[in-house]
Amino acid sequence: MQRILGLEHYVVQAPRLRQRPPLRLIVSAHSAPQLPRDGERIRHRLPDAEFLEELARLDGTPAEVLENRELVELLMPTLRADFEAAETYVYAPGPLLACPVIAYGAHEDVNVPVEHVEKWREMTAGPFRLQMFAGGHFFLHTHRGELLAELRRELAAV
């Protein structure tokens, strides 16, 4: 399995995928994979209480979810696995992508500054477009309409 960063999706490298390259790579609120991650906090191994505090600090999980003990118990394995995948990913240099790369970020994102999002440009031999939104790391919640409109326009062009 290979992890495509950004929208946190996973793909299996089947022979047909190697024969037909992707038409677009769209990434959101994620640093380019070639950037060093020194000093990044390892969250997936935190005790439950500290892990939940970290989720609250990141401000991407609604308080109503974090306050619902049954829901937290149900979601905890998936959330930890997501953090583990992101925190243990190791970049391996390879050929540049031939497809366009569209990178979305937010001006006030303290987790992923614009310079880190812009570095996706180095990952493709094709066109690159950087689209910045107002807001912080979870701009997909606060600017959902704008982001969806951008995605619709991008996908309509395919």
C-alpha positions as CSV (number, residue, x, y, z in Angstrom):
1,M,0.0,0.0,0.0
2,Q,1.2,3.5,-0.8
3,R,0.0,6.5,1.1
4,I,-1.0,9.6,-0.9
5,L,-0.7,12.5,1.5
6,G,-3.1,15.4,1.7
7,L,-6.7,14.1,1.8
8,E,-5.5,11.1,3.7
9,H,-6.5,8.4,1.2
10,Y,-4.8,5.1,0.5
11,V,-4.4,3.3,-2.8
12,V,-3.2,-0.2,-3.7
13,Q,-0.5,-0.2,-6.3
14,A,-2.3,-2.5,-8.8
15,P,-0.8,-3.1,-12.3
16,R,-3.5,-1.0,-13.9
17,L,-2.6,2.0,-11.8
18,R,1.0,1.8,-12.9
19,Q,-0.2,1.7,-16.6
20,R,-2.5,4.7,-16.2
21,P,-1.1,7.6,-14.2
22,P,-3.4,9.8,-12.1
23,L,-5.1,12.7,-13.9
24,R,-4.6,15.0,-10.9
25,L,-3.1,15.0,-7.4
26,I,-5.0,17.3,-5.1
27,V,-3.5,17.8,-1.7
28,S,-4.8,19.8,1.2
29,A,-3.2,21.2,4.4
30,H,-0.2,18.9,4.2
31,S,3.5,19.6,3.9
32,A,5.2,18.2,0.8
33,P,6.5,14.7,1.5
34,Q,10.2,15.5,0.8
35,L,10.4,18.0,3.7
36,P,12.1,16.9,6.9
37,R,9.8,16.2,9.8
38,D,12.3,16.8,12.6
39,G,10.7,17.7,15.9
40,E,7.3,16.5,14.8
41,R,5.4,15.2,17.8
42,I,4.6,11.5,17.9
43,R,0.9,11.6,18.9
44,H,-0.3,8.1,18.0
45,R,1.4,6.6,21.1
46,L,0.1,9.0,23.6
47,P,-2.0,7.7,26.5
48,D,-5.7,8.1,25.8
49,A,-6.2,11.3,27.9
50,E,-3.3,13.1,26.3
51,F,-4.3,11.9,22.8
52,L,-7.8,13.4,23.4
53,E,-6.2,16.7,24.7
54,E,-4.1,16.8,21.5
55,L,-7.2,16.3,19.3
56,A,-8.9,19.1,21.1
57,R,-5.8,21.3,20.7
58,L,-5.7,20.7,17.0
59,D,-9.3,21.9,16.8
60,G,-10.3,19.6,14.0
61,T,-12.6,17.3,16.0
62,P,-15.9,18.8,17.3
63,A,-16.1,19.1,21.1
64,E,-19.4,17.2,21.0
65,V,-17.5,14.2,19.6
66,L,-14.7,14.4,22.1
67,E,-17.3,14.6,25.0
68,N,-19.1,11.5,23.9
69,R,-17.3,8.6,25.6
70,E,-18.9,5.9,23.5
71,L,-18.1,7.6,20.2
72,V,-14.6,8.3,21.3
73,E,-14.0,4.6,22.1
74,L,-15.4,3.7,18.7
75,L,-13.3,6.3,16.8
76,M,-10.0,6.0,18.8
77,P,-8.5,3.0,16.9
78,T,-9.2,4.8,13.5
79,L,-7.8,8.1,14.8
80,R,-4.7,6.6,16.2
81,A,-4.1,4.6,12.9
82,D,-4.5,7.8,10.9
83,F,-1.9,9.6,13.1
84,E,0.4,6.6,13.0
85,A,0.3,6.5,9.2
86,A,1.1,10.2,9.0
87,E,3.8,10.1,11.7
88,T,5.6,7.0,10.4
89,Y,5.6,7.8,6.7
90,V,9.1,7.8,5.2
91,Y,9.7,9.7,1.9
92,A,11.5,7.7,-0.8
93,P,12.7,9.8,-3.8
94,G,11.4,8.7,-7.1
95,P,10.4,10.0,-10.5
96,L,8.4,13.2,-10.6
97,L,4.7,13.0,-11.2
98,A,3.6,13.7,-14.7
99,C,0.1,14.9,-13.6
100,P,-0.9,18.4,-12.4
101,V,-0.6,18.9,-8.7
102,I,-3.1,21.2,-7.0
103,A,-2.2,22.2,-3.4
104,Y,-4.6,23.8,-1.0
105,G,-3.5,25.5,2.2
106,A,-4.6,28.2,4.6
107,H,-2.9,31.5,5.4
108,E,-3.2,31.1,9.2
109,D,-2.2,27.4,9.4
110,V,0.4,27.1,12.1
111,N,0.9,23.4,11.5
112,V,1.5,23.6,7.7
113,P,2.9,27.0,6.6
114,V,2.4,28.1,3.0
115,E,6.1,27.4,2.3
116,H,5.5,23.7,3.1
117,V,2.4,23.5,0.9
118,E,4.2,25.3,-2.0
119,K,7.0,22.7,-1.9
120,W,4.5,20.3,-3.6
121,R,5.6,22.1,-6.8
122,E,8.9,20.1,-6.7
123,M,6.9,16.8,-6.9
124,T,5.6,17.2,-10.4
125,A,6.9,17.7,-13.9
126,G,3.4,18.8,-14.8
127,P,1.5,22.0,-13.9
128,F,1.3,23.1,-10.3
129,R,-1.3,25.4,-8.7
130,L,-1.3,26.7,-5.1
131,Q,-4.7,27.8,-3.7
132,M,-4.6,29.5,-0.3
133,F,-7.7,30.0,1.8
134,A,-8.3,32.2,4.9
135,G,-8.3,30.4,8.2
136,G,-6.3,27.8,10.0
137,H,-5.4,24.2,9.5
138,F,-9.0,23.0,9.4
139,F,-10.2,25.6,6.8
140,L,-12.1,22.7,5.2
141,H,-14.6,23.2,8.0
142,T,-14.7,27.0,8.0
143,H,-14.5,27.5,4.2
144,R,-16.2,24.3,3.1
145,G,-18.3,26.0,0.3
146,E,-15.2,27.7,-1.2
147,L,-13.2,24.5,-1.1
148,L,-15.9,22.4,-2.6
149,A,-16.4,25.0,-5.4
150,E,-12.7,24.8,-6.1
151,L,-12.8,21.0,-6.2
152,R,-15.8,21.0,-8.5
153,R,-14.0,23.3,-10.9
154,E,-10.9,21.2,-10.8
155,L,-12.7,17.9,-11.3
156,A,-14.9,19.3,-14.1
157,A,-11.7,20.1,-16.0
158,V,-10.7,16.4,-16.0
